[in-house]
Amino acid sequence: KQWYTQSTGSSGINAEYGGLNRCLGIPDLVNSGFSIVVGAGIFVITPVLTANTTGPAVTISYLIAGLAALVSALTYAELAARFAGIGSAYLYVYYVLGELAAGAIGISMIIEWMIGLASLIKSLSIYTDTLILNGTIIAWESDKLAMNVPFMTKYVDLFALLILLLCGALNLWGVKQTVVVSAICNVVVVVSLVLVIIMGFIKGSTDNWFHAVPDETGYGEGGYFPYGLSGVFTGASLAYFSYGGFDAIACLGCEAGTHKKISLPP
């Protein structure tokens, strides 16, 4: 019976949070939410998405993905207010369907975060090395740490591992310190996005929306919808990756202050 139904009043998951420092205020929660939802996924997904899946219609794909993300955000907000505790989607499924289903969801969440983290850390490694060191680290790793394993990376990326360890150390340092560093990164992200938008208006041309593309290029048929409507909806499903992370935001409620102005459950 315990595998199928759980009481919201007696669950061990709904117990006290065991020493978590409830030090986050509304600005901290908004900042963390922004960094998770509008994070590096935009810089990782958008170039590949535009070139191979949607073309200029990537704007519509992001609009569709944004609407889906809005629905997800409202759902998480409702569930976080109704079920106070640590665990996000795992917790919600635990209350409704029990331990077995919750365990499956928990494993899925771990895999989701592992894949997302790996892609972002890898991209950050490549971007940092290319912009600052002119590709020196990538060249050395490709030569000295090459791998010939199917379905795996071509070389061992020690620089990405170093970035991962630094991020882990930052999280261990404390949630408040992590939020401060996250705020600094958010400023960089916003400045980068504004710069890209401005340069797009300056250097971009609407003529590209109507030009045909030669078949041998492999980049669709040209125009605003080079890959058709199917490319737009496929792109929307991939663009949603950029908005992921609502479960992490819901879990931050457990480290939010209990001041009356904080709208998350104590």
C-alpha positions as a Python dict, from the first residue, in 0.01 Angstrom:
ca = {
    (1, 'K'): (0, 0, 0),
    (2, 'Q'): (283, 238, 77),
    (3, 'W'): (393, 218, -285),
    (4, 'Y'): (68, 361, -413),
    (5, 'T'): (-55, 624, -170),
    (6, 'Q'): (111, 857, 76),
    (7, 'S'): (-27, 1097, 332),
    (8, 'T'): (89, 1456, 297),
    (9, 'G'): (85, 1492, 673),
    (10, 'S'): (299, 1195, 777),
    (11, 'S'): (562, 1169, 507),
    (12, 'G'): (925, 1183, 611),
    (13, 'I'): (993, 1398, 307),
    (14, 'N'): (773, 1667, 455),
    (15, 'A'): (976, 1682, 776),
    (16, 'E'): (1198, 1968, 887),
    (17, 'Y'): (1469, 2063, 641),
    (18, 'G'): (1755, 1955, 862),
    (19, 'G'): (1974, 2261, 902),
    (20, 'L'): (1920, 2437, 570),
    (21, 'N'): (2006, 2803, 600),
    (22, 'R'): (1682, 2981, 508),
    (23, 'C'): (1854, 3298, 395),
    (24, 'L'): (1713, 3368, 49),
    (25, 'G'): (1479, 3659, -16),
    (26, 'I'): (1258, 3737, -313),
    (27, 'P'): (1541, 3906, -513),
    (28, 'D'): (1759, 3598, -456),
    (29, 'L'): (1484, 3364, -576),
    (30, 'V'): (1415, 3577, -883),
    (31, 'N'): (1786, 3593, -959),
    (32, 'S'): (1827, 3217, -925),
    (33, 'G'): (1521, 3153, -1139),
    (34, 'F'): (1652, 3383, -1409),
    (35, 'S'): (1993, 3216, -1410),
    (36, 'I'): (1836, 2872, -1442),
    (37, 'V'): (1573, 2951, -1705),
    (38, 'V'): (1767, 3211, -1907),
    (39, 'G'): (2105, 3049, -1881),
    (40, 'A'): (2370, 2900, -2100),
    (41, 'G'): (2114, 2684, -2279),
    (42, 'I'): (2032, 2979, -2502),
    (43, 'F'): (2392, 3004, -2621),
    (44, 'V'): (2425, 2628, -2663),
    (45, 'I'): (2100, 2548, -2839),
    (46, 'T'): (2025, 2854, -3054),
    (47, 'P'): (2313, 2834, -3308),
    (48, 'V'): (2263, 2465, -3382),
    (49, 'L'): (1886, 2501, -3379),
    (50, 'T'): (1890, 2789, -3626),
    (51, 'A'): (2131, 2625, -3867),
    (52, 'N'): (1997, 2269, -3872),
    (53, 'T'): (1631, 2273, -3767),
    (54, 'T'): (1441, 2600, -3799),
    (55, 'G'): (1630, 2872, -3984),
    (56, 'P'): (1503, 3227, -3917),
    (57, 'A'): (1180, 3074, -3782),
    (58, 'V'): (1371, 2999, -3463),
    (59, 'T'): (1192, 3303, -3320),
    (60, 'I'): (858, 3124, -3354),
    (61, 'S'): (1006, 2806, -3206),
    (62, 'Y'): (1121, 2998, -2901),
    (63, 'L'): (780, 3163, -2871),
    (64, 'I'): (609, 2821, -2865),
    (65, 'A'): (867, 2685, -2620),
    (66, 'G'): (823, 2994, -2403),
    (67, 'L'): (447, 2943, -2384),
    (68, 'A'): (498, 2579, -2285),
    (69, 'A'): (753, 2690, -2024),
    (70, 'L'): (502, 2941, -1887),
    (71, 'V'): (247, 2664, -1832),
    (72, 'S'): (514, 2451, -1664),
    (73, 'A'): (617, 2740, -1441),
    (74, 'L'): (258, 2802, -1328),
    (75, 'T'): (216, 2430, -1259),
    (76, 'Y'): (534, 2415, -1051),
    (77, 'A'): (430, 2727, -861),
    (78, 'E'): (95, 2571, -773),
    (79, 'L'): (248, 2239, -668),
    (80, 'A'): (528, 2405, -469),
    (81, 'A'): (269, 2602, -274),
    (82, 'R'): (52, 2296, -215),
    (83, 'F'): (328, 2049, -118),
    (84, 'A'): (586, 2209, 110),
    (85, 'G'): (905, 2008, 106),
    (86, 'I'): (1227, 1917, -74),
    (87, 'G'): (1214, 1710, -389),
    (88, 'S'): (1018, 1900, -653),
    (89, 'A'): (861, 1662, -909),
    (90, 'Y'): (982, 1363, -706),
    (91, 'L'): (792, 1492, -405),
    (92, 'Y'): (472, 1559, -599),
    (93, 'V'): (468, 1212, -753),
    (94, 'Y'): (553, 1059, -414),
    (95, 'Y'): (241, 1209, -259),
    (96, 'V'): (13, 1110, -546),
    (97, 'L'): (147, 776, -675),
    (98, 'G'): (383, 654, -405),
    (99, 'E'): (744, 548, -374),
    (100, 'L'): (782, 331, -684),
    (101, 'A'): (663, 596, -931),
    (102, 'A'): (852, 865, -740),
    (103, 'G'): (1170, 659, -762),
    (104, 'A'): (1136, 641, -1142),
    (105, 'I'): (1081, 1017, -1156),
    (106, 'G'): (1380, 1077, -931),
    (107, 'I'): (1607, 870, -1156),
    (108, 'S'): (1474, 1057, -1462),
    (109, 'M'): (1548, 1390, -1294),
    (110, 'I'): (1904, 1283, -1215),
    (111, 'I'): (1960, 1178, -1576),
    (112, 'E'): (1806, 1504, -1700),
    (113, 'W'): (2037, 1713, -1487),
    (114, 'M'): (2342, 1505, -1577),
    (115, 'I'): (2279, 1549, -1951),
    (116, 'G'): (2201, 1917, -1915),
    (117, 'L'): (2501, 1985, -1695),
    (118, 'A'): (2735, 1791, -1924),
    (119, 'S'): (2625, 1987, -2233),
    (120, 'L'): (2652, 2324, -2059),
    (121, 'I'): (2991, 2255, -1899),
    (122, 'K'): (3126, 2125, -2229),
    (123, 'S'): (3004, 2434, -2413),
    (124, 'L'): (3145, 2663, -2145),
    (125, 'S'): (3479, 2486, -2174),
    (126, 'I'): (3489, 2531, -2552),
    (127, 'Y'): (3375, 2895, -2544),
    (128, 'T'): (3619, 2991, -2269),
    (129, 'D'): (3915, 2824, -2437),
    (130, 'T'): (3829, 2970, -2778),
    (131, 'L'): (3772, 3327, -2659),
    (132, 'I'): (4052, 3356, -2402),
    (133, 'L'): (4319, 3099, -2498),
    (134, 'N'): (4255, 3079, -2872),
    (135, 'G'): (4183, 2706, -2859),
    (136, 'T'): (4511, 2607, -2695),
    (137, 'I'): (4356, 2368, -2442),
    (138, 'I'): (4133, 2198, -2700),
    (139, 'A'): (4432, 2146, -2930),
    (140, 'W'): (4639, 1993, -2648),
    (141, 'E'): (4358, 1767, -2527),
    (142, 'S'): (4280, 1654, -2882),
    (143, 'D'): (4643, 1553, -2925),
    (144, 'K'): (4730, 1409, -2583),
    (145, 'L'): (4393, 1281, -2457),
    (146, 'A'): (4230, 1157, -2776),
    (147, 'M'): (3969, 881, -2753),
    (148, 'N'): (3845, 645, -3020),
    (149, 'V'): (3524, 526, -2858),
    (150, 'P'): (3195, 524, -3056),
    (151, 'F'): (2919, 756, -2931),
    (152, 'M'): (3160, 937, -2697),
    (153, 'T'): (3361, 1257, -2711),
    (154, 'K'): (3674, 1266, -2924),
    (155, 'Y'): (3897, 1358, -2632),
    (156, 'V'): (3897, 1381, -2252),
    (157, 'D'): (3810, 1738, -2156),
    (158, 'L'): (4002, 1805, -1835),
    (159, 'F'): (3926, 2176, -1860),
    (160, 'A'): (3553, 2100, -1846),
    (161, 'L'): (3617, 1879, -1542),
    (162, 'L'): (3800, 2166, -1372),
    (163, 'I'): (3506, 2402, -1437),
    (164, 'L'): (3268, 2140, -1299),
    (165, 'L'): (3473, 2102, -980),
    (166, 'L'): (3486, 2479, -933),
    (167, 'C'): (3108, 2502, -970),
    (168, 'G'): (3065, 2218, -722),
    (169, 'A'): (3296, 2390, -474),
    (170, 'L'): (3093, 2709, -512),
    (171, 'N'): (2772, 2522, -428),
    (172, 'L'): (2938, 2369, -120),
    (173, 'W'): (3051, 2713, -10),
    (174, 'G'): (2694, 2821, 52),
    (175, 'V'): (2369, 2903, -122),
    (176, 'K'): (2399, 3275, -52),
    (177, 'Q'): (2744, 3294, -206),
    (178, 'T'): (2620, 3092, -503),
    (179, 'V'): (2338, 3340, -558),
    (180, 'V'): (2583, 3632, -554),
    (181, 'V'): (2804, 3470, -817),
    (182, 'S'): (2491, 3380, -1013),
    (183, 'A'): (2386, 3746, -1011),
    (184, 'I'): (2721, 3845, -1160),
    (185, 'C'): (2682, 3581, -1430),
    (186, 'N'): (2329, 3705, -1499),
    (187, 'V'): (2464, 4053, -1570),
    (188, 'V'): (2707, 3904, -1821),
    (189, 'V'): (2426, 3702, -1982),
    (190, 'V'): (2195, 4004, -2012),
    (191, 'V'): (2473, 4222, -2158),
    (192, 'S'): (2558, 3945, -2406),
    (193, 'L'): (2196, 3904, -2513),
    (194, 'V'): (2148, 4279, -2555),
    (195, 'L'): (2469, 4296, -2760),
    (196, 'V'): (2352, 4011, -2983),
    (197, 'I'): (2014, 4181, -3035),
    (198, 'I'): (2174, 4515, -3121),
    (199, 'M'): (2420, 4358, -3362),
    (200, 'G'): (2134, 4164, -3517),
    (201, 'F'): (1951, 4486, -3595),
    (202, 'I'): (2270, 4645, -3731),
    (203, 'K'): (2415, 4355, -3930),
    (204, 'G'): (2105, 4150, -4003),
    (205, 'S'): (1900, 4176, -4320),
    (206, 'T'): (1539, 4077, -4379),
    (207, 'D'): (1639, 3986, -4736),
    (208, 'N'): (1777, 3662, -4594),
    (209, 'W'): (1419, 3562, -4507),
    (210, 'F'): (1330, 3532, -4875),
    (211, 'H'): (1642, 3396, -5043),
    (212, 'A'): (1647, 3039, -5171),
    (213, 'V'): (1925, 2813, -5048),
    (214, 'P'): (2109, 2579, -5289),
    (215, 'D'): (2023, 2214, -5227),
    (216, 'E'): (2385, 2112, -5191),
    (217, 'T'): (2426, 2321, -4877),
    (218, 'G'): (2193, 2094, -4681),
    (219, 'Y'): (2032, 2387, -4498),
    (220, 'G'): (1671, 2356, -4613),
    (221, 'E'): (1495, 2534, -4895),
    (222, 'G'): (1559, 2893, -4789),
    (223, 'G'): (1318, 3164, -4685),
    (224, 'Y'): (1183, 3223, -4337),
    (225, 'F'): (1074, 2858, -4304),
    (226, 'P'): (1357, 2665, -4474),
    (227, 'Y'): (1261, 2345, -4293),
    (228, 'G'): (884, 2395, -4303),
    (229, 'L'): (640, 2389, -4012),
    (230, 'S'): (777, 2055, -3898),
    (231, 'G'): (1112, 2224, -3842),
    (232, 'V'): (943, 2496, -3635),
    (233, 'F'): (773, 2248, -3401),
    (234, 'T'): (1080, 2026, -3381),
    (235, 'G'): (1279, 2336, -3295),
    (236, 'A'): (1027, 2429, -3026),
    (237, 'S'): (1073, 2092, -2856),
    (238, 'L'): (1451, 2142, -2860),
    (239, 'A'): (1431, 2508, -2757),
    (240, 'Y'): (1243, 2407, -2444),
    (241, 'F'): (1578, 2278, -2317),
    (242, 'S'): (1681, 2642, -2274),
    (243, 'Y'): (1393, 2701, -2032),
    (244, 'G'): (1442, 2389, -1822),
    (245, 'G'): (1510, 2394, -1449),
    (246, 'F'): (1177, 2466, -1283),
    (247, 'D'): (1233, 2178, -1043),
    (248, 'A'): (1547, 2346, -909),
    (249, 'I'): (1360, 2672, -857),
    (250, 'A'): (1086, 2489, -666),
    (251, 'C'): (1346, 2330, -438),
    (252, 'L'): (1492, 2672, -355),
    (253, 'G'): (1174, 2743, -160),
    (254, 'C'): (1322, 2529, 117),
    (255, 'E'): (1603, 2782, 159),
    (256, 'A'): (1380, 3089, 138),
    (257, 'G'): (1330, 3307, 443),
    (258, 'T'): (1009, 3283, 642),
    (259, 'H'): (942, 3657, 635),
    (260, 'K'): (578, 3738, 572),
    (261, 'K'): (667, 3896, 239),
    (262, 'I'): (815, 3570, 108),
    (263, 'S'): (540, 3403, -88),
    (264, 'L'): (682, 3050, -79),
    (265, 'P'): (561, 2806, 191),
    (266, 'P'): (767, 2801, 514),
}
